[in-house]
Amino acid sequence: MSELGDAFCLVCGDPPPLYGDRMCEPCLRVRTKLAIVPENVGWVRCARCGMTEIQGRWTQLSDEDVYDELIQRNVAFHERAEDIGLGSASQVITDRHTLLHLQIEGVIDDLLFQEEHTMRARRSNGVCITCTRRAGNYFEATVQLRSTGRKLEGFELDELRQSLDKVLDEMADDPMFFITSEGPVQGGYDVVLGSKGLARSWGRHLIKNYGGKVNESMTVVGRSEGVDVTRLTLLYRKPGYDLGDVIEWRGDLWRVMTWRNDGAVLTRVARRERTGATWRDLESAKVVSRKHEFIRVGVIQEDDSVAEFLDPDNWTMQAVRKAYDHVVGEELLLIKKQGEWLSLPKLEKD
């Protein structure tokens, strides 16, 4: 029995040891919960695309990731709990209801607490912002794919369009990064997008990888909450030539080596010389031969300056002046210009 002035449990009067709030261990355990777990929690998944709404944002999550998120957001732990451990298992009841079985342990006032709880996760169907806007044909930008001086061929349009998929893969997920519509038009191909940012990112990618120029224009289509609502038109013009092609420019033949933001770097066919040219400079350039038209042939015999080979057109022996970078024993890279064979210097892309 406690003497006057000794510490005692405020609930039952037992002597020490006492713990938080001056209670003995049995009384503390009866009155203390390690975790507060709601019986039911709800979450929303888009019925069209399967994206999940998490704290006002739509994202792509698996069911297990959703359950982990629900546990983190809805389970509250005692303010003095330390060294908390939590294990969970899901039990599907119906396609909309799943039971989450939780095993929780932690330390409160140097006492180990262990609890088991069950929380029901209820899924409801919704429609995300992206699907809502897609259904309403919402868009913010139009990217027009065109070429300078000629019509783009089918394989070129396919390559340019596929580059958008690459840009989407490399960018962070955003519900506005969607394609509203697309298709061929007179002179090229148009892609209508849900985001101006996506359109501009694609434009930069096109310039970096395929050269050319981008022109932007903005149209005001209305006002919302005092702010102008605008739509972007981005016109991309691909050069009439690709990396590796042979062009005639300023009276000489050149091969296109690399793209620059304002033009291209060229290497002269006749001798070892490189130069940079702007798009304005290259407006007068004429395509002599596309890279896919080049011919590779083996050398029959050669000396310091001339190589002989079998003409693939008529299988007769022909001679051609070797390119300045030709290595003895390697194949020749040839084009035919005005009926005459011409040997080309090689680039890294070859």
NUBAKE-984824 format. One line per 4 residues: number of its first residue (from 1); their letters; for each residue x, y, z of C-alpha. Coordinates in Angstrom, 1 decimal, padded with zeros to 4 digits, m for minus. Example, Ala and Ser with C-alpha at 12.3 -4.5 7.8 and 13.67 -1.06 7.14 Angstrom:
2
1 = as = 012.3/m004.5/007.8 | 013.7/m001.1/007.1
This chain:
350
1 = msel = 000.0/000.0/000.0 | 001.3/003.4/m000.9 | 002.4/005.8/001.9 | 001.3/009.4/002.0
5 = gdaf = 003.2/011.4/m000.6 | 004.3/008.4/m002.7 | 003.5/008.4/m006.5 | 000.5/006.3/m007.6
9 = clvc = m001.6/005.6/m010.7 | m004.2/008.3/m011.1 | m006.7/005.7/m012.4 | m006.4/002.7/m010.0
13 = gdpp = m004.0/003.9/m007.4 | m001.4/001.3/m008.0 | 002.2/002.2/m007.1 | 005.0/002.8/m009.7
17 = plyg = 006.2/002.1/m012.2 | 004.1/004.7/m013.8 | 004.1/005.9/m017.4 | 002.8/008.8/m019.5
21 = drmc = 000.0/010.7/m017.9 | 000.9/009.1/m014.5 | m000.8/005.7/m015.2 | 000.4/002.2/m014.5
25 = epcl = 000.9/m000.1/m017.5 | m002.5/m001.9/m017.5 | m004.4/001.4/m017.2 | m002.2/003.0/m019.9
29 = rvrt = m002.8/000.2/m022.3 | m006.6/000.2/m021.8 | m006.7/004.0/m022.5 | m004.1/004.3/m025.2
33 = klai = m004.4/003.5/m028.9 | m001.3/003.2/m031.0 | m003.2/004.1/m034.2 | m006.6/005.4/m035.2
37 = vpen = m007.8/003.7/m038.4 | m011.1/004.7/m040.2 | m013.5/001.9/m041.1 | m014.0/003.1/m044.6
41 = vgwv = m012.0/005.3/m047.0 | m012.9/006.2/m050.6 | m010.9/006.7/m053.7 | m011.7/007.6/m057.3
45 = rcar = m010.5/006.1/m060.6 | m011.3/007.4/m064.0 | m013.7/005.0/m065.7 | m012.3/005.8/m069.2
49 = cgmt = m008.5/005.8/m068.9 | m007.9/004.2/m065.4 | m006.1/007.1/m063.9 | m006.5/007.6/m060.1
53 = eiqg = m007.2/010.9/m058.2 | m004.8/011.5/m055.4 | m005.2/014.7/m053.4 | m006.7/016.5/m056.4
57 = rwtq = m004.2/015.2/m059.0 | m004.8/012.5/m061.5 | m002.0/010.0/m061.9 | m001.4/006.4/m063.1
61 = lsde = m001.2/004.0/m060.1 | m001.6/000.3/m059.5 | m004.2/m000.9/m057.0 | m001.4/m001.8/m054.4
65 = dvyd = 000.1/001.7/m054.8 | m003.4/003.2/m054.2 | m003.8/001.1/m051.0 | m000.4/002.3/m049.7
69 = eliq = m001.4/005.9/m050.4 | m004.7/005.4/m048.6 | m002.9/004.0/m045.6 | m000.4/006.8/m045.4
73 = rnva = m003.1/009.5/m045.7 | m005.7/008.0/m043.4 | m004.0/006.2/m040.6 | m003.1/008.5/m037.6
77 = fher = m000.6/007.4/m035.0 | m000.3/008.3/m031.3 | 001.6/011.6/m030.9 | 004.2/009.9/m028.7
81 = aedi = 004.6/006.7/m030.8 | 008.1/005.8/m031.9 | 009.7/003.0/m033.9 | 006.5/002.4/m035.8
85 = glgs = 006.2/m000.7/m038.0 | 003.3/m001.4/m040.3 | 002.4/m004.4/m042.4 | m000.6/m004.7/m044.7
89 = asqv = m002.5/m007.2/m046.8 | m005.3/m006.6/m049.2 | m008.4/m008.8/m049.6 | m010.6/m008.1/m052.6
93 = itdr = m014.3/m008.4/m051.7 | m015.9/m007.0/m054.9 | m014.6/m005.1/m057.8 | m015.3/m001.9/m055.8
97 = htll = m014.6/m003.0/m052.2 | m011.3/m004.2/m050.8 | m010.4/m004.9/m047.1 | m007.0/m003.7/m046.0
101 = hlqi = m005.7/m005.8/m043.0 | m003.1/m003.8/m041.0 | m000.7/m005.0/m038.4 | 000.9/m002.1/m036.5
105 = egvi = 003.5/m002.0/m033.7 | 005.2/000.9/m032.0 | 006.7/002.1/m028.8 | 004.9/004.5/m026.5
109 = ddll = 006.6/005.6/m023.2 | 009.0/002.7/m023.5 | 006.1/000.2/m023.8 | 005.7/m001.9/m027.0
113 = fqee = 002.2/m001.7/m028.4 | 000.8/m004.1/m031.1 | m002.5/m003.7/m032.8 | m004.5/m005.1/m035.7
117 = htmr = m007.0/m003.1/m037.7 | m009.2/m003.5/m040.8 | m009.9/m000.7/m043.2 | m012.3/m000.9/m046.2
121 = arrs = m011.2/000.8/m049.4 | m014.2/001.8/m051.5 | m013.5/002.6/m055.2 | m015.9/004.9/m057.1
125 = ngvc = m015.8/005.8/m060.8 | m015.1/009.3/m062.0 | m013.9/011.0/m065.1 | m010.5/012.7/m065.1
129 = itct = m009.7/016.2/m066.4 | m007.9/014.7/m069.4 | m010.8/012.5/m070.5 | m013.3/015.3/m069.9
133 = rrag = m011.4/017.6/m072.1 | m010.7/015.0/m074.7 | m014.4/014.2/m074.9 | m015.0/018.0/m075.5
137 = nyfe = m012.3/018.2/m078.2 | m010.3/020.5/m075.9 | m006.9/021.7/m077.3 | m004.4/024.4/m076.7
141 = atvq = m002.0/024.0/m079.6 | m001.7/022.8/m083.2 | 001.6/021.6/m084.6 | 001.9/021.8/m088.4
145 = lrst = 004.5/019.6/m090.0 | 005.7/020.9/m093.4 | 008.8/021.0/m095.6 | 010.7/023.6/m097.4
149 = grkl = 010.6/023.4/m101.2 | 009.1/020.0/m101.5 | 006.4/017.6/m100.2 | 007.3/015.4/m097.3
153 = egfe = 007.4/011.7/m098.2 | 005.4/009.2/m096.2 | 008.3/007.7/m094.3 | 009.5/011.2/m093.3
157 = ldel = 006.0/012.1/m091.9 | 006.0/008.8/m090.0 | 009.5/009.5/m088.5 | 008.5/013.0/m087.5
161 = rqsl = 005.2/011.8/m085.9 | 007.0/009.0/m084.0 | 009.3/011.6/m082.5 | 006.3/013.0/m080.6
165 = dkvl = 006.0/009.6/m078.8 | 009.6/009.8/m077.9 | 009.2/013.3/m076.4 | 006.1/012.1/m074.4
169 = dema = 008.1/009.1/m073.0 | 010.9/011.4/m071.8 | 008.7/014.1/m070.2 | 007.1/013.9/m066.8
173 = ddpm = 003.5/012.7/m066.6 | 001.0/015.5/m067.1 | m002.7/015.1/m067.6 | m002.6/017.8/m070.3
177 = ffit = m000.1/015.9/m072.5 | m002.6/014.3/m074.8 | m003.4/014.3/m078.5 | m006.9/015.7/m079.4
181 = segp = m006.7/014.8/m083.1 | m004.2/014.3/m085.9 | m004.0/013.5/m089.6 | m002.6/014.3/m093.0
185 = vqgg = m003.5/017.7/m094.6 | m002.6/019.3/m097.9 | 001.2/019.7/m097.9 | 001.9/017.9/m094.6
189 = ydvv = 000.5/016.7/m091.3 | m001.3/018.4/m088.4 | m001.3/017.3/m084.7 | m003.7/019.0/m082.3
193 = lgsk = m002.5/018.8/m078.7 | m003.9/019.6/m075.2 | m000.8/021.5/m074.0 | 001.2/024.4/m075.3
197 = glar = 004.2/023.2/m073.3 | 004.1/019.8/m075.1 | 003.9/021.5/m078.5 | 007.0/023.7/m077.7
201 = swgr = 009.0/020.8/m076.3 | 008.2/018.8/m079.5 | 009.2/021.8/m081.6 | 012.6/022.0/m079.9
205 = hlik = 013.1/018.3/m080.4 | 012.3/018.5/m084.1 | 014.8/021.4/m084.6 | 017.5/019.5/m082.7
209 = nygg = 017.1/016.2/m084.6 | 015.8/017.2/m088.0 | 016.9/020.8/m088.5 | 014.6/023.4/m089.9
213 = kvne = 012.7/026.3/m088.4 | 009.7/026.8/m086.1 | 007.3/029.7/m086.3 | 004.8/030.4/m083.5
217 = smtv = 001.5/032.4/m083.7 | m001.0/032.9/m080.9 | m004.7/033.4/m081.2 | m007.0/034.7/m078.5
221 = vgrs = m010.2/032.6/m078.4 | m011.9/034.1/m075.3 | m011.5/035.2/m071.7 | m011.8/033.3/m068.5
225 = egvd = m011.8/035.0/m065.1 | m010.3/038.1/m066.7 | m007.5/036.3/m068.4 | m007.2/035.8/m072.2
229 = vtrl = m007.6/032.2/m073.4 | m005.2/031.6/m076.2 | m004.3/028.8/m078.6 | m000.9/028.3/m080.1
233 = tlly = m000.1/027.4/m083.7 | 003.4/026.0/m084.2 | 004.5/025.7/m087.8 | 007.6/023.4/m088.2
237 = rkpg = 009.3/023.5/m091.6 | 011.7/020.6/m092.2 | 014.6/021.3/m094.6 | 014.2/019.7/m098.1
241 = ydlg = 017.3/017.7/m097.2 | 018.4/015.4/m094.4 | 021.7/014.8/m092.6 | 024.1/013.1/m095.0
245 = dvie = 022.3/014.3/m098.2 | 024.3/016.0/m101.0 | 023.3/019.5/m101.9 | 024.5/022.0/m104.4
249 = wrgd = 025.1/025.4/m102.8 | 027.1/028.4/m104.1 | 028.4/026.4/m107.0 | 029.8/023.5/m105.1
253 = lwrv = 028.6/020.1/m103.8 | 028.3/019.7/m100.0 | 027.2/017.0/m097.6 | 025.0/018.1/m094.6
257 = mtwr = 026.9/017.1/m091.4 | 024.9/018.4/m088.4 | 022.1/020.7/m087.5 | 022.5/024.0/m085.6
261 = ndga = 019.7/026.1/m084.1 | 020.1/028.7/m086.9 | 021.2/026.4/m089.7 | 023.5/023.5/m090.6
265 = vltr = 027.2/022.5/m090.7 | 028.3/021.4/m094.2 | 031.4/019.5/m095.5 | 032.6/020.0/m099.0
269 = varr = 032.6/017.0/m101.3 | 035.7/017.9/m103.3 | 038.1/018.6/m100.5 | 038.4/018.6/m096.7
273 = ertg = 036.5/021.7/m095.7 | 033.7/022.5/m093.4 | 031.5/025.6/m093.0 | 028.4/026.7/m091.2
277 = atwr = 025.4/028.2/m093.0 | 022.2/029.8/m091.8 | 018.7/028.8/m093.0 | 018.6/032.0/m094.9
281 = dles = 021.9/031.2/m096.6 | 020.6/027.7/m097.5 | 017.4/028.9/m099.1 | 019.1/028.7/m102.5
285 = akvv = 020.5/025.1/m101.9 | 019.4/022.4/m104.2 | 019.2/018.7/m103.3 | 021.4/016.7/m105.7
289 = srkh = 021.1/013.2/m104.0 | 019.3/011.9/m100.9 | 021.1/009.6/m098.6 | 018.9/006.6/m099.3
293 = efir = 019.8/007.0/m103.0 | 023.6/006.5/m102.4 | 025.2/003.4/m103.8 | 028.0/001.4/m102.1
297 = vgvi = 030.3/m000.7/m104.3 | 033.4/m002.7/m103.8 | 036.7/m001.6/m105.4 | 038.2/m003.9/m108.1
301 = qedd = 041.5/m002.1/m108.2 | 042.8/001.3/m107.3 | 045.9/003.6/m107.2 | 046.6/006.7/m105.3
305 = svae = 043.7/008.8/m106.8 | 041.5/006.5/m108.9 | 039.4/003.4/m108.1 | 037.8/001.0/m110.5
309 = fldp = 034.5/m000.8/m109.9 | 031.7/m002.6/m111.6 | 028.9/m000.2/m112.7 | 025.7/m001.6/m111.0
313 = dnwt = 023.6/m000.3/m113.9 | 025.3/m002.2/m116.7 | 028.1/m004.3/m115.0 | 030.8/m002.6/m117.0
317 = mqav = 034.1/m001.5/m115.5 | 034.1/002.2/m114.5 | 036.7/004.5/m112.9 | 036.0/007.2/m110.4
321 = rkay = 038.2/009.7/m108.6 | 038.5/008.6/m105.0 | 037.1/010.9/m102.2 | 039.8/012.6/m100.2
325 = dhvv = 039.1/010.5/m097.1 | 039.0/007.1/m098.9 | 040.8/004.2/m097.1 | 042.3/001.6/m099.3
329 = geel = 040.2/m001.6/m099.3 | 037.0/000.1/m098.2 | 033.9/000.4/m100.3 | 033.1/003.4/m102.3
333 = llik = 030.1/005.6/m101.6 | 028.8/006.9/m104.9 | 026.2/009.1/m106.5 | 025.5/009.7/m110.1
337 = kqge = 025.3/013.4/m111.2 | 024.5/014.2/m114.9 | 025.5/010.6/m115.9 | 028.9/010.7/m114.2
341 = wlsl = 029.8/008.8/m111.0 | 031.0/010.8/m108.1 | 032.7/009.4/m104.9 | 031.6/010.9/m101.6
345 = pkle = 033.5/011.5/m098.4 | 032.0/009.6/m095.5 | 030.4/011.0/m092.4 | 029.9/009.3/m089.0
349 = kd = 026.2/008.6/m090.0 | 027.5/006.5/m092.9
